[in-house]
Amino acid sequence: MSVTRLKRKHRKNIARANNKQTVIKQLLLTPVLKNVDIEELKARFSKTGTTNTEAAA
């Protein structure tokens, strides 16, 4: 008996694996946010909110 290789399926499987690897690499390239001061962000957003309401009035 001879062995039949499914060439198209083999290429598709390799392409899928490569795509998954590139997605993982792209996700790892994004920097992780650390040491975020939540209170400062809240204060910054509250300041912009008050200036927008004053400008509208």
PDB file of N, H, CA, C and O in Angstrom:
ATOM      1  N   MET A   1       0.838  -1.185   0.000  1.00  0.00           N
ATOM      2  CA  MET A   1       0.000   0.000   0.000  1.00  0.00           C
ATOM      3  C   MET A   1       0.881   1.246   0.000  1.00  0.00           C
ATOM      4  O   MET A   1       1.937   1.290   0.631  1.00  0.00           O
ATOM      5  N   SER A   2       0.426   2.222  -0.706  1.00  0.00           N
ATOM      6  H   SER A   2      -0.432   2.186  -1.218  1.00  0.00           H
ATOM      7  CA  SER A   2       1.182   3.464  -0.752  1.00  0.00           C
ATOM      8  C   SER A   2       0.587   4.464   0.246  1.00  0.00           C
ATOM      9  O   SER A   2      -0.579   4.371   0.630  1.00  0.00           O
ATOM     10  N   VAL A   3       1.414   5.406   0.644  1.00  0.00           N
ATOM     11  H   VAL A   3       2.361   5.481   0.332  1.00  0.00           H
ATOM     12  CA  VAL A   3       0.982   6.424   1.592  1.00  0.00           C
ATOM     13  C   VAL A   3       0.640   7.683   0.807  1.00  0.00           C
ATOM     14  O   VAL A   3       1.444   8.171   0.013  1.00  0.00           O
ATOM     15  N   THR A   4      -0.547   8.196   1.036  1.00  0.00           N
ATOM     16  H   THR A   4      -1.200   7.800   1.682  1.00  0.00           H
ATOM     17  CA  THR A   4      -0.988   9.402   0.355  1.00  0.00           C
ATOM     18  C   THR A   4      -0.838  10.583   1.300  1.00  0.00           C
ATOM     19  O   THR A   4      -1.351  10.571   2.419  1.00  0.00           O
ATOM     20  N   ARG A   5      -0.133  11.597   0.835  1.00  0.00           N
ATOM     21  H   ARG A   5       0.284  11.607  -0.074  1.00  0.00           H
ATOM     22  CA  ARG A   5      -0.001  12.809   1.635  1.00  0.00           C
ATOM     23  C   ARG A   5      -1.032  13.820   1.175  1.00  0.00           C
ATOM     24  O   ARG A   5      -1.177  14.076  -0.021  1.00  0.00           O
ATOM     25  N   LEU A   6      -1.736  14.384   2.117  1.00  0.00           N
ATOM     26  H   LEU A   6      -1.618  14.176   3.088  1.00  0.00           H
ATOM     27  CA  LEU A   6      -2.722  15.413   1.808  1.00  0.00           C
ATOM     28  C   LEU A   6      -2.013  16.760   1.816  1.00  0.00           C
ATOM     29  O   LEU A   6      -1.934  17.423   2.850  1.00  0.00           O
ATOM     30  N   LYS A   7      -1.501  17.155   0.666  1.00  0.00           N
ATOM     31  H   LYS A   7      -1.565  16.616  -0.173  1.00  0.00           H
ATOM     32  CA  LYS A   7      -0.648  18.336   0.594  1.00  0.00           C
ATOM     33  C   LYS A   7      -1.412  19.618   0.912  1.00  0.00           C
ATOM     34  O   LYS A   7      -0.905  20.489   1.619  1.00  0.00           O
ATOM     35  N   ARG A   8      -2.623  19.730   0.393  1.00  0.00           N
ATOM     36  H   ARG A   8      -3.034  19.022  -0.181  1.00  0.00           H
ATOM     37  CA  ARG A   8      -3.376  20.954   0.627  1.00  0.00           C
ATOM     38  C   ARG A   8      -3.721  21.088   2.115  1.00  0.00           C
ATOM     39  O   ARG A   8      -3.611  22.175   2.684  1.00  0.00           O
ATOM     40  N   LYS A   9      -4.136  19.991   2.737  1.00  0.00           N
ATOM     41  H   LYS A   9      -4.226  19.109   2.275  1.00  0.00           H
ATOM     42  CA  LYS A   9      -4.456  20.023   4.164  1.00  0.00           C
ATOM     43  C   LYS A   9      -3.200  20.319   4.986  1.00  0.00           C
ATOM     44  O   LYS A   9      -3.263  21.040   5.982  1.00  0.00           O
ATOM     45  N   HIS A  10      -2.082  19.773   4.576  1.00  0.00           N
ATOM     46  H   HIS A  10      -2.031  19.187   3.767  1.00  0.00           H
ATOM     47  CA  HIS A  10      -0.830  20.016   5.284  1.00  0.00           C
ATOM     48  C   HIS A  10      -0.472  21.505   5.244  1.00  0.00           C
ATOM     49  O   HIS A  10      -0.069  22.083   6.254  1.00  0.00           O
ATOM     50  N   ARG A  11      -0.623  22.115   4.071  1.00  0.00           N
ATOM     51  H   ARG A  11      -0.950  21.646   3.251  1.00  0.00           H
ATOM     52  CA  ARG A  11      -0.329  23.544   3.948  1.00  0.00           C
ATOM     53  C   ARG A  11      -1.282  24.377   4.796  1.00  0.00           C
ATOM     54  O   ARG A  11      -0.883  25.364   5.414  1.00  0.00           O
ATOM     55  N   LYS A  12      -2.554  23.962   4.816  1.00  0.00           N
ATOM     56  H   LYS A  12      -2.878  23.161   4.314  1.00  0.00           H
ATOM     57  CA  LYS A  12      -3.549  24.692   5.589  1.00  0.00           C
ATOM     58  C   LYS A  12      -3.257  24.597   7.088  1.00  0.00           C
ATOM     59  O   LYS A  12      -3.396  25.579   7.816  1.00  0.00           O
ATOM     60  N   ASN A  13      -2.851  23.408   7.541  1.00  0.00           N
ATOM     61  H   ASN A  13      -2.738  22.610   6.949  1.00  0.00           H
ATOM     62  CA  ASN A  13      -2.520  23.231   8.952  1.00  0.00           C
ATOM     63  C   ASN A  13      -1.310  24.073   9.346  1.00  0.00           C
ATOM     64  O   ASN A  13      -1.282  24.668  10.424  1.00  0.00           O
ATOM     65  N   ILE A  14      -0.315  24.117   8.467  1.00  0.00           N
ATOM     66  H   ILE A  14      -0.338  23.633   7.592  1.00  0.00           H
ATOM     67  CA  ILE A  14       0.876  24.923   8.745  1.00  0.00           C
ATOM     68  C   ILE A  14       0.510  26.401   8.781  1.00  0.00           C
ATOM     69  O   ILE A  14       1.005  27.144   9.627  1.00  0.00           O
ATOM     70  N   ALA A  15      -0.362  26.832   7.859  1.00  0.00           N
ATOM     71  H   ALA A  15      -0.764  26.227   7.171  1.00  0.00           H
ATOM     72  CA  ALA A  15      -0.779  28.227   7.831  1.00  0.00           C
ATOM     73  C   ALA A  15      -1.546  28.590   9.096  1.00  0.00           C
ATOM     74  O   ALA A  15      -1.364  29.680   9.638  1.00  0.00           O
ATOM     75  N   ARG A  16      -2.404  27.685   9.574  1.00  0.00           N
ATOM     76  H   ARG A  16      -2.552  26.799   9.134  1.00  0.00           H
ATOM     77  CA  ARG A  16      -3.148  27.936  10.809  1.00  0.00           C
ATOM     78  C   ARG A  16      -2.198  28.096  11.990  1.00  0.00           C
ATOM     79  O   ARG A  16      -2.357  29.001  12.809  1.00  0.00           O
ATOM     80  N   ALA A  17      -1.215  27.214  12.069  1.00  0.00           N
ATOM     81  H   ALA A  17      -1.086  26.479  11.404  1.00  0.00           H
ATOM     82  CA  ALA A  17      -0.259  27.289  13.175  1.00  0.00           C
ATOM     83  C   ALA A  17       0.523  28.604  13.112  1.00  0.00           C
ATOM     84  O   ALA A  17       0.753  29.245  14.138  1.00  0.00           O
ATOM     85  N   ASN A  18       0.925  28.996  11.912  1.00  0.00           N
ATOM     86  H   ASN A  18       0.738  28.475  11.079  1.00  0.00           H
ATOM     87  CA  ASN A  18       1.668  30.247  11.760  1.00  0.00           C
ATOM     88  C   ASN A  18       0.803  31.445  12.143  1.00  0.00           C
ATOM     89  O   ASN A  18       1.286  32.387  12.773  1.00  0.00           O
ATOM     90  N   ASN A  19      -0.468  31.411  11.764  1.00  0.00           N
ATOM     91  H   ASN A  19      -0.860  30.646  11.253  1.00  0.00           H
ATOM     92  CA  ASN A  19      -1.360  32.517  12.112  1.00  0.00           C
ATOM     93  C   ASN A  19      -1.536  32.613  13.618  1.00  0.00           C
ATOM     94  O   ASN A  19      -1.543  33.712  14.172  1.00  0.00           O
ATOM     95  N   LYS A  20      -1.678  31.477  14.284  1.00  0.00           N
ATOM     96  H   LYS A  20      -1.672  30.584  13.834  1.00  0.00           H
ATOM     97  CA  LYS A  20      -1.825  31.504  15.735  1.00  0.00           C
ATOM     98  C   LYS A  20      -0.574  32.050  16.401  1.00  0.00           C
ATOM     99  O   LYS A  20      -0.659  32.800  17.373  1.00  0.00           O
ATOM    100  N   GLN A  21       0.588  31.675  15.880  1.00  0.00           N
ATOM    101  H   GLN A  21       0.657  31.066  15.090  1.00  0.00           H
ATOM    102  CA  GLN A  21       1.839  32.179  16.447  1.00  0.00           C
ATOM    103  C   GLN A  21       1.953  33.684  16.264  1.00  0.00           C
ATOM    104  O   GLN A  21       2.388  34.384  17.177  1.00  0.00           O
ATOM    105  N   THR A  22       1.569  34.192  15.098  1.00  0.00           N
ATOM    106  H   THR A  22       1.216  33.623  14.356  1.00  0.00           H
ATOM    107  CA  THR A  22       1.659  35.637  14.877  1.00  0.00           C
ATOM    108  C   THR A  22       0.687  36.391  15.774  1.00  0.00           C
ATOM    109  O   THR A  22       1.007  37.478  16.254  1.00  0.00           O
ATOM    110  N   VAL A  23      -0.504  35.823  16.008  1.00  0.00           N
ATOM    111  H   VAL A  23      -0.764  34.940  15.617  1.00  0.00           H
ATOM    112  CA  VAL A  23      -1.463  36.475  16.899  1.00  0.00           C
ATOM    113  C   VAL A  23      -0.890  36.537  18.312  1.00  0.00           C
ATOM    114  O   VAL A  23      -0.998  37.565  18.981  1.00  0.00           O
ATOM    115  N   ILE A  24      -0.295  35.464  18.757  1.00  0.00           N
ATOM    116  H   ILE A  24      -0.207  34.630  18.213  1.00  0.00           H
ATOM    117  CA  ILE A  24       0.297  35.440  20.100  1.00  0.00           C
ATOM    118  C   ILE A  24       1.439  36.445  20.192  1.00  0.00           C
ATOM    119  O   ILE A  24       1.568  37.145  21.197  1.00  0.00           O
ATOM    120  N   LYS A  25       2.264  36.523  19.159  1.00  0.00           N
ATOM    121  H   LYS A  25       2.159  35.954  18.343  1.00  0.00           H
ATOM    122  CA  LYS A  25       3.373  37.479  19.168  1.00  0.00           C
ATOM    123  C   LYS A  25       2.860  38.913  19.201  1.00  0.00           C
ATOM    124  O   LYS A  25       3.423  39.754  19.903  1.00  0.00           O
ATOM    125  N   GLN A  26       1.791  39.206  18.445  1.00  0.00           N
ATOM    126  H   GLN A  26       1.334  38.523  17.875  1.00  0.00           H
ATOM    127  CA  GLN A  26       1.228  40.548  18.446  1.00  0.00           C
ATOM    128  C   GLN A  26       0.680  40.907  19.820  1.00  0.00           C
ATOM    129  O   GLN A  26       0.839  42.037  20.284  1.00  0.00           O
ATOM    130  N   LEU A  27       0.034  39.941  20.470  1.00  0.00           N
ATOM    131  H   LEU A  27      -0.095  39.024  20.093  1.00  0.00           H
ATOM    132  CA  LEU A  27      -0.501  40.210  21.805  1.00  0.00           C
ATOM    133  C   LEU A  27       0.618  40.443  22.805  1.00  0.00           C
ATOM    134  O   LEU A  27       0.465  41.250  23.722  1.00  0.00           O
ATOM    135  N   LEU A  28       1.731  39.759  22.647  1.00  0.00           N
ATOM    136  H   LEU A  28       1.855  39.104  21.902  1.00  0.00           H
ATOM    137  CA  LEU A  28       2.845  39.931  23.572  1.00  0.00           C
ATOM    138  C   LEU A  28       3.591  41.239  23.333  1.00  0.00           C
ATOM    139  O   LEU A  28       4.292  41.721  24.223  1.00  0.00           O
ATOM    140  N   LEU A  29       3.450  41.816  22.145  1.00  0.00           N
ATOM    141  H   LEU A  29       2.881  41.425  21.422  1.00  0.00           H
ATOM    142  CA  LEU A  29       4.144  43.066  21.847  1.00  0.00           C
ATOM    143  C   LEU A  29       3.504  44.256  22.555  1.00  0.00           C
ATOM    144  O   LEU A  29       4.177  45.259  22.794  1.00  0.00           O
ATOM    145  N   THR A  30       2.217  44.167  22.897  1.00  0.00           N
ATOM    146  H   THR A  30       1.670  43.352  22.703  1.00  0.00           H
ATOM    147  CA  THR A  30       1.560  45.294  23.536  1.00  0.00           C
ATOM    148  C   THR A  30       2.073  45.431  24.964  1.00  0.00           C
ATOM    149  O   THR A  30       2.156  44.436  25.684  1.00  0.00           O
ATOM    150  N   PRO A  31       2.417  46.634  25.383  1.00  0.00           N
ATOM    151  CA  PRO A  31       2.960  46.810  26.728  1.00  0.00           C
ATOM    152  C   PRO A  31       1.880  46.622  27.787  1.00  0.00           C
ATOM    153  O   PRO A  31       0.704  46.902  27.552  1.00  0.00           O
ATOM    154  N   VAL A  32       2.285  46.159  28.921  1.00  0.00           N
ATOM    155  H   VAL A  32       3.240  45.932  29.112  1.00  0.00           H
ATOM    156  CA  VAL A  32       1.378  45.938  30.041  1.00  0.00           C
ATOM    157  C   VAL A  32       1.352  47.206  30.885  1.00  0.00           C
ATOM    158  O   VAL A  32       2.402  47.738  31.246  1.00  0.00           O
ATOM    159  N   LEU A  33       0.162  47.684  31.196  1.00  0.00           N
ATOM    160  H   LEU A  33      -0.690  47.252  30.903  1.00  0.00           H
ATOM    161  CA  LEU A  33       0.041  48.874  32.025  1.00  0.00           C
ATOM    162  C   LEU A  33       0.278  48.494  33.480  1.00  0.00           C
ATOM    163  O   LEU A  33      -0.384  47.609  34.022  1.00  0.00           O
ATOM    164  N   LYS A  34       1.223  49.170  34.094  1.00  0.00           N
ATOM    165  H   LYS A  34       1.761  49.889  33.654  1.00  0.00           H
ATOM    166  CA  LYS A  34       1.537  48.901  35.486  1.00  0.00           C
ATOM    167  C   LYS A  34       1.574  50.213  36.248  1.00  0.00           C
ATOM    168  O   LYS A  34       1.817  51.275  35.676  1.00  0.00           O
ATOM    169  N   ASN A  35       1.335  50.124  37.522  1.00  0.00           N
ATOM    170  H   ASN A  35       1.138  49.261  37.988  1.00  0.00           H
ATOM    171  CA  ASN A  35       1.415  51.274  38.423  1.00  0.00           C
ATOM    172  C   ASN A  35       0.547  52.439  37.940  1.00  0.00           C
ATOM    173  O   ASN A  35       1.016  53.572  37.834  1.00  0.00           O
ATOM    174  N   VAL A  36      -0.706  52.150  37.654  1.00  0.00           N
ATOM    175  H   VAL A  36      -1.088  51.230  37.740  1.00  0.00           H
ATOM    176  CA  VAL A  36      -1.623  53.186  37.210  1.00  0.00           C
ATOM    177  C   VAL A  36      -2.274  53.800  38.442  1.00  0.00           C
ATOM    178  O   VAL A  36      -2.809  53.096  39.299  1.00  0.00           O
ATOM    179  N   ASP A  37      -2.216  55.142  38.514  1.00  0.00           N
ATOM    180  H   ASP A  37      -1.781  55.714  37.819  1.00  0.00           H
ATOM    181  CA  ASP A  37      -2.826  55.853  39.633  1.00  0.00           C
ATOM    182  C   ASP A  37      -4.287  56.119  39.291  1.00  0.00           C
ATOM    183  O   ASP A  37      -4.595  57.011  38.500  1.00  0.00           O
ATOM    184  N   ILE A  38      -5.184  55.342  39.890  1.00  0.00           N
ATOM    185  H   ILE A  38      -4.934  54.617  40.532  1.00  0.00           H
ATOM    186  CA  ILE A  38      -6.607  55.424  39.559  1.00  0.00           C
ATOM    187  C   ILE A  38      -7.187  56.758  40.022  1.00  0.00           C
ATOM    188  O   ILE A  38      -8.030  57.340  39.338  1.00  0.00           O
ATOM    189  N   GLU A  39      -6.747  57.237  41.159  1.00  0.00           N
ATOM    190  H   GLU A  39      -6.062  56.764  41.714  1.00  0.00           H
ATOM    191  CA  GLU A  39      -7.273  58.494  41.682  1.00  0.00           C
ATOM    192  C   GLU A  39      -6.917  59.660  40.757  1.00  0.00           C
ATOM    193  O   GLU A  39      -7.733  60.558  40.549  1.00  0.00           O
ATOM    194  N   GLU A  40      -5.717  59.648  40.209  1.00  0.00           N
ATOM    195  H   GLU A  40      -5.054  58.918  40.378  1.00  0.00           H
ATOM    196  CA  GLU A  40      -5.314  60.707  39.286  1.00  0.00           C
ATOM    197  C   GLU A  40      -6.162  60.669  38.022  1.00  0.00           C
ATOM    198  O   GLU A  40      -6.569  61.714  37.515  1.00  0.00           O
ATOM    199  N   LEU A  41      -6.429  59.475  37.513  1.00  0.00           N
ATOM    200  H   LEU A  41      -6.098  58.626  37.925  1.00  0.00           H
ATOM    201  CA  LEU A  41      -7.271  59.354  36.325  1.00  0.00           C
ATOM    202  C   LEU A  41      -8.681  59.856  36.603  1.00  0.00           C
ATOM    203  O   LEU A  41      -9.264  60.556  35.775  1.00  0.00           O
ATOM    204  N   LYS A  42      -9.232  59.506  37.756  1.00  0.00           N
ATOM    205  H   LYS A  42      -8.758  58.937  38.429  1.00  0.00           H
ATOM    206  CA  LYS A  42     -10.571  59.979  38.100  1.00  0.00           C
ATOM    207  C   LYS A  42     -10.590  61.502  38.193  1.00  0.00           C
ATOM    208  O   LYS A  42     -11.531  62.147  37.729  1.00  0.00           O
ATOM    209  N   ALA A  43      -9.547  62.073  38.793  1.00  0.00           N
ATOM    210  H   ALA A  43      -8.783  61.549  39.169  1.00  0.00           H
ATOM    211  CA  ALA A  43      -9.479  63.526  38.913  1.00  0.00           C
ATOM    212  C   ALA A  43      -9.359  64.175  37.537  1.00  0.00           C
ATOM    213  O   ALA A  43      -9.972  65.211  37.282  1.00  0.00           O
ATOM    214  N   ARG A  44      -8.585  63.580  36.668  1.00  0.00           N
ATOM    215  H   ARG A  44      -8.086  62.738  36.874  1.00  0.00           H
ATOM    216  CA  ARG A  44      -8.406  64.135  35.324  1.00  0.00           C
ATOM    217  C   ARG A  44      -9.721  64.118  34.559  1.00  0.00           C
ATOM    218  O   ARG A  44     -10.055  65.086  33.875  1.00  0.00           O
ATOM    219  N   PHE A  45     -10.477  63.015  34.672  1.00  0.00           N
ATOM    220  H   PHE A  45     -10.206  62.229  35.228  1.00  0.00           H
ATOM    221  CA  PHE A  45     -11.750  62.928  33.958  1.00  0.00           C
ATOM    222  C   PHE A  45     -12.790  63.858  34.579  1.00  0.00           C
ATOM    223  O   PHE A  45     -13.632  64.407  33.868  1.00  0.00           O
ATOM    224  N   SER A  46     -12.738  64.037  35.880  1.00  0.00           N
ATOM    225  H   SER A  46     -12.054  63.591  36.457  1.00  0.00           H
ATOM    226  CA  SER A  46     -13.700  64.944  36.501  1.00  0.00           C
ATOM    227  C   SER A  46     -13.397  66.392  36.109  1.00  0.00           C
ATOM    228  O   SER A  46     -14.318  67.198  35.979  1.00  0.00           O
ATOM    229  N   LYS A  47     -12.125  66.729  35.920  1.00  0.00           N
ATOM    230  H   LYS A  47     -11.377  66.073  36.026  1.00  0.00           H
ATOM    231  CA  LYS A  47     -11.765  68.081  35.479  1.00  0.00           C
ATOM    232  C   LYS A  47     -12.280  68.334  34.071  1.00  0.00           C
ATOM    233  O   LYS A  47     -12.846  69.396  33.811  1.00  0.00           O
ATOM    234  N   THR A  48     -12.102  67.390  33.158  1.00  0.00           N
ATOM    235  H   THR A  48     -11.642  66.528  33.369  1.00  0.00           H
ATOM    236  CA  THR A  48     -12.572  67.581  31.795  1.00  0.00           C
ATOM    237  C   THR A  48     -14.090  67.629  31.751  1.00  0.00           C
ATOM    238  O   THR A  48     -14.662  68.330  30.916  1.00  0.00           O
ATOM    239  N   GLY A  49     -14.745  66.899  32.632  1.00  0.00           N
ATOM    240  H   GLY A  49     -14.281  66.330  33.310  1.00  0.00           H
ATOM    241  CA  GLY A  49     -16.201  66.912  32.677  1.00  0.00           C
ATOM    242  C   GLY A  49     -16.742  68.265  33.119  1.00  0.00           C
ATOM    243  O   GLY A  49     -17.760  68.716  32.594  1.00  0.00           O
ATOM    244  N   THR A  50     -16.086  68.920  34.071  1.00  0.00           N
ATOM    245  H   THR A  50     -15.260  68.553  34.498  1.00  0.00           H
ATOM    246  CA  THR A  50     -16.552  70.226  34.535  1.00  0.00           C
ATOM    247  C   THR A  50     -16.298  71.295  33.486  1.00  0.00           C
ATOM    248  O   THR A  50     -17.115  72.204  33.338  1.00  0.00           O
ATOM    249  N   THR A  51     -15.198  71.218  32.757  1.00  0.00           N
ATOM    250  H   THR A  51     -14.534  70.480  32.877  1.00  0.00           H
ATOM    251  CA  THR A  51     -14.923  72.237  31.740  1.00  0.00           C
ATOM    252  C   THR A  51     -15.899  72.095  30.583  1.00  0.00           C
ATOM    253  O   THR A  51     -16.278  73.098  29.978  1.00  0.00           O
ATOM    254  N   ASN A  52     -16.310  70.888  30.265  1.00  0.00           N
ATOM    255  H   ASN A  52     -16.002  70.073  30.757  1.00  0.00           H
ATOM    256  CA  ASN A  52     -17.262  70.699  29.185  1.00  0.00           C
ATOM    257  C   ASN A  52     -18.638  71.259  29.561  1.00  0.00           C
ATOM    258  O   ASN A  52     -19.309  71.859  28.721  1.00  0.00           O
ATOM    259  N   THR A  53     -19.057  71.072  30.800  1.00  0.00           N
ATOM    260  H   THR A  53     -18.511  70.585  31.482  1.00  0.00           H
ATOM    261  CA  THR A  53     -20.354  71.575  31.224  1.00  0.00           C
ATOM    262  C   THR A  53     -20.333  73.086  31.340  1.00  0.00           C
ATOM    263  O   THR A  53     -21.344  73.726  31.053  1.00  0.00           O
ATOM    264  N   GLU A  54     -19.212  73.687  31.753  1.00  0.00           N
ATOM    265  H   GLU A  54     -18.390  73.167  31.987  1.00  0.00           H
ATOM    266  CA  GLU A  54     -19.121  75.149  31.836  1.00  0.00           C
ATOM    267  C   GLU A  54     -19.132  75.765  30.454  1.00  0.00           C
ATOM    268  O   GLU A  54     -19.726  76.826  30.263  1.00  0.00           O
ATOM    269  N   ALA A  55     -18.486  75.127  29.477  1.00  0.00           N
ATOM    270  H   ALA A  55     -18.003  74.265  29.633  1.00  0.00           H
ATOM    271  CA  ALA A  55     -18.460  75.660  28.137  1.00  0.00           C
ATOM    272  C   ALA A  55     -19.840  75.585  27.494  1.00  0.00           C
ATOM    273  O   ALA A  55     -20.192  76.451  26.694  1.00  0.00           O
ATOM    274  N   ALA A  56     -20.619  74.572  27.828  1.00  0.00           N
ATOM    275  H   ALA A  56     -20.333  73.869  28.479  1.00  0.00           H
ATOM    276  CA  ALA A  56     -21.944  74.404  27.254  1.00  0.00           C
ATOM    277  C   ALA A  56     -22.918  75.422  27.846  1.00  0.00           C
ATOM    278  O   ALA A  56     -23.876  75.817  27.181  1.00  0.00           O
ATOM    279  N   ALA A  57     -22.687  75.849  29.081  1.00  0.00           N
ATOM    280  H   ALA A  57     -21.910  75.528  29.621  1.00  0.00           H
ATOM    281  CA  ALA A  57     -23.610  76.801  29.755  1.00  0.00           C
ATOM    282  C   ALA A  57     -23.289  78.198  29.336  1.00  0.00           C
ATOM    283  O   ALA A  57     -23.940  79.141  29.784  1.00  0.00           O
TER     284      ALA A  57
END
